[in-house]
Amino acid sequence: MAISALIILILAASPLAAQEPPTTEGVALEPQGPPPAPPTNVVAKDNPNDKGGIINITWERSADDGVGANDVTGYEILKSKEKDGVYEYIGGAAPGATFFSDSNVRNKVNYFYKVRAVSPFGSSESLPSVAASSRVQWFNFSRLTLFLLSAIIALAIFYFISKAKGGRQLYIRRIAGLEAVDDAVGRATEMGRKIFFIPGIMDMDSMQTIAGVTILGRVARLAAEYEAKLEVPVSRSLVMVTCREVVKEAYLNAGRPDAYNDNMVYYLTDDQFGYAAALDGLFLRERPAAVFLQGQFYAESLILAETANSVGSIQIAGTAMPSQLPFFVAACDYTLIGEELFAASAYLSKDPKLLGSLKGQDLGKFIFLLVILVGVLFITLNSLVGLNLPNLAKIF
Amino acid sequence: MRREVPLVLTAIVGLTMIISHFIPPLNMLKDLFEDWFFIIAAFAIYLGILNLIRINADKVYKKRSDWPFGVVVILGFLLITIPGLFFSGGRSFSDLGTPFYYLYDHVYYPLSATMFALLAFFVASASYRAFRARNVEATMLLVAAFILMLGRVPIGDMITAWLPEGYRMGNAADWIMDFPQTAGQRAIMIGIALGVVSSALRVILGLERAMGGE
């Protein structure tokens, strides 16, 4: 045994072993061996729930994929418009892959696909797939549940809005953060210091910014009535334009158009931390009596809230960013948590139509709660009693 | 008309965005509207820049309070804009080695990182206030935070090594994150989703007064 090992070592170290592979007329010989086994069961199907233009191809891996010296190094996907026609290479897939998406197809045209397994010893093609064509889907059925839930909630909101229009009194729970808005503006008036309203760092395409701007309308109206000084430093140009319109209209509605000027709403910077630095400076220099942080915030939330806290401002924050809510709860006097931010404009205006929408929202919450409870019940029964309701449990 | 036209446009765009989520062929309209938004926002940035320069120039000119900060803003703006526009030597302003990139790498980036780093100190001061055991809720928060912070460092498991596996500090921290925290966060997320639906409907229906509604 030891002798044979010694011979192998000597042979391996000999000059012969280090030589180039044998050649014929100067051309290196290819490694010899059988080609890999072909992929099987190639299936081509229209990509579901889209506007067409995509066909998905699946296959079963070559028997040599991941095995021995004839290991597959990749797959090549071939396409043709005719079953026995010329197949063109359209893309590759890594070893082990069983899926390829062809996004270069025309709707309602039949295509055939083959998959070729490639190894160092050659390649072998699968049989062609059956004909497949892509088609326009007029409804995305993967979103059916979402559609039904949204429709129910929207109908509930419409129903309660119409009820409210009819004069029905709707009970809305007290939201402490919104009750404090009047006090905050009043405090600023008494102290003769400014109110700062910060509508987040995102643009007008964010629903949270829109919710923040609607609250600004109410705060601006109160500021106009109390003759308090309001400033709105923003981080987006479109938000600046919108906030100006909102503040201007609020002052007009309060009968104080003379007290409004464009410089109340001004742009600082789009940059997140540049904006935070500028606001920190403003807070420290101006020492505002009240700071409203209403909108979409990220890491700057705590920097702003703590700085405003350090100068003794009363702070009312509101955001729907779950990761920033703990910071606001820790550092601010009042925090509108998630849905309360969106409810604020309705709550503050006391407009029955808007309050009706909140009631519809509550019904939606009830439905979600019911779905969660039923889902928990099914899954618990499945695991405890072995009651076989897998499909229902999956739905929930 | 000044009120009606924006409301009609809002309703059309809003409804199209909702419907296109369920009807794939309308995705192209959704993409189109999103592109329009970015184009309008890109134009609007000039409004912001003009406003920034005008307000700060006015402050400096009239020597209002804190006017030196206005000088810093204007100089900072020129310092980053002029090299980016005129001194890139024919290369893209963001290429390595350009004056703009130098300023980005050696001025802007460290300043941003400094602001971000301040967060560590603010977290400490906010936590100190939040974790004072003033009432039952604050005490629960304090206990949960104590377990979580200890459970995330090796010493947490070390000091509870005498407990059976599965009951140590690290496991308790994982349990808090996996169950009470996840449940609470999901409840907030459901509320937010419903709030967004309700708020969006109010804007689309023209009920939000601040957004041009009745």
HADDOCK unambig.tbl for C-alpha pairs under 7 A between the chains (distance, minus, plus):
assign (segid A and resid 49 and name CA) (segid B and resid 24 and name CA) 6.85 0.50 0.50
assign (segid A and resid 50 and name CA) (segid B and resid 24 and name CA) 5.11 0.50 0.50
assign (segid A and resid 51 and name CA) (segid B and resid 24 and name CA) 5.02 0.50 0.50
assign (segid A and resid 51 and name CA) (segid B and resid 25 and name CA) 4.77 0.50 0.50
assign (segid A and resid 137 and name CA) (segid B and resid 24 and name CA) 6.65 0.50 0.50
assign (segid A and resid 138 and name CA) (segid B and resid 23 and name CA) 5.50 0.50 0.50
assign (segid A and resid 138 and name CA) (segid B and resid 24 and name CA) 6.36 0.50 0.50
assign (segid A and resid 138 and name CA) (segid B and resid 25 and name CA) 6.84 0.50 0.50
assign (segid A and resid 139 and name CA) (segid B and resid 22 and name CA) 5.83 0.50 0.50
assign (segid A and resid 139 and name CA) (segid B and resid 23 and name CA) 4.76 0.50 0.50
assign (segid A and resid 139 and name CA) (segid B and resid 24 and name CA) 6.55 0.50 0.50
assign (segid A and resid 140 and name CA) (segid B and resid 22 and name CA) 5.24 0.50 0.50
assign (segid A and resid 140 and name CA) (segid B and resid 23 and name CA) 5.96 0.50 0.50
assign (segid A and resid 140 and name CA) (segid B and resid 24 and name CA) 6.47 0.50 0.50
assign (segid A and resid 143 and name CA) (segid B and resid 22 and name CA) 6.68 0.50 0.50
assign (segid A and resid 207 and name CA) (segid B and resid 196 and name CA) 6.70 0.50 0.50
assign (segid A and resid 214 and name CA) (segid B and resid 210 and name CA) 5.02 0.50 0.50
assign (segid A and resid 214 and name CA) (segid B and resid 211 and name CA) 6.73 0.50 0.50
assign (segid A and resid 217 and name CA) (segid B and resid 210 and name CA) 5.49 0.50 0.50
assign (segid A and resid 237 and name CA) (segid B and resid 44 and name CA) 5.52 0.50 0.50
assign (segid A and resid 237 and name CA) (segid B and resid 45 and name CA) 5.30 0.50 0.50
assign (segid A and resid 237 and name CA) (segid B and resid 47 and name CA) 6.28 0.50 0.50
assign (segid A and resid 237 and name CA) (segid B and resid 48 and name CA) 4.72 0.50 0.50
assign (segid A and resid 238 and name CA) (segid B and resid 41 and name CA) 6.36 0.50 0.50
assign (segid A and resid 238 and name CA) (segid B and resid 44 and name CA) 6.06 0.50 0.50
assign (segid A and resid 246 and name CA) (segid B and resid 210 and name CA) 5.76 0.50 0.50
assign (segid A and resid 266 and name CA) (segid B and resid 51 and name CA) 6.72 0.50 0.50
assign (segid A and resid 267 and name CA) (segid B and resid 48 and name CA) 5.41 0.50 0.50
assign (segid A and resid 267 and name CA) (segid B and resid 51 and name CA) 6.40 0.50 0.50
assign (segid A and resid 267 and name CA) (segid B and resid 52 and name CA) 5.81 0.50 0.50
assign (segid A and resid 268 and name CA) (segid B and resid 52 and name CA) 6.33 0.50 0.50
assign (segid A and resid 273 and name CA) (segid B and resid 112 and name CA) 5.63 0.50 0.50
assign (segid A and resid 273 and name CA) (segid B and resid 115 and name CA) 6.14 0.50 0.50
assign (segid A and resid 274 and name CA) (segid B and resid 112 and name CA) 6.98 0.50 0.50
assign (segid A and resid 277 and name CA) (segid B and resid 115 and name CA) 6.99 0.50 0.50
assign (segid A and resid 302 and name CA) (segid B and resid 122 and name CA) 6.69 0.50 0.50
assign (segid A and resid 303 and name CA) (segid B and resid 119 and name CA) 6.05 0.50 0.50
assign (segid A and resid 303 and name CA) (segid B and resid 122 and name CA) 6.36 0.50 0.50
assign (segid A and resid 306 and name CA) (segid B and resid 122 and name CA) 6.34 0.50 0.50
assign (segid A and resid 306 and name CA) (segid B and resid 126 and name CA) 6.94 0.50 0.50
assign (segid A and resid 320 and name CA) (segid B and resid 192 and name CA) 6.29 0.50 0.50
assign (segid A and resid 322 and name CA) (segid B and resid 185 and name CA) 6.74 0.50 0.50
assign (segid A and resid 330 and name CA) (segid B and resid 126 and name CA) 5.80 0.50 0.50
assign (segid A and resid 330 and name CA) (segid B and resid 127 and name CA) 6.80 0.50 0.50
assign (segid A and resid 330 and name CA) (segid B and resid 130 and name CA) 4.99 0.50 0.50
assign (segid A and resid 331 and name CA) (segid B and resid 126 and name CA) 5.64 0.50 0.50
assign (segid A and resid 338 and name CA) (segid B and resid 188 and name CA) 6.17 0.50 0.50
assign (segid A and resid 338 and name CA) (segid B and resid 191 and name CA) 6.59 0.50 0.50
assign (segid A and resid 338 and name CA) (segid B and resid 192 and name CA) 5.09 0.50 0.50
assign (segid A and resid 339 and name CA) (segid B and resid 191 and name CA) 5.13 0.50 0.50
assign (segid A and resid 339 and name CA) (segid B and resid 192 and name CA) 4.63 0.50 0.50
assign (segid A and resid 339 and name CA) (segid B and resid 195 and name CA) 4.89 0.50 0.50
assign (segid A and resid 342 and name CA) (segid B and resid 195 and name CA) 5.38 0.50 0.50
assign (segid A and resid 342 and name CA) (segid B and resid 196 and name CA) 6.77 0.50 0.50
assign (segid A and resid 342 and name CA) (segid B and resid 199 and name CA) 6.00 0.50 0.50
assign (segid A and resid 343 and name CA) (segid B and resid 195 and name CA) 6.95 0.50 0.50
assign (segid A and resid 354 and name CA) (segid B and resid 207 and name CA) 6.96 0.50 0.50
assign (segid A and resid 357 and name CA) (segid B and resid 198 and name CA) 6.11 0.50 0.50
assign (segid A and resid 361 and name CA) (segid B and resid 194 and name CA) 5.90 0.50 0.50
assign (segid A and resid 361 and name CA) (segid B and resid 195 and name CA) 6.75 0.50 0.50
assign (segid A and resid 361 and name CA) (segid B and resid 198 and name CA) 6.30 0.50 0.50
assign (segid A and resid 364 and name CA) (segid B and resid 194 and name CA) 6.88 0.50 0.50
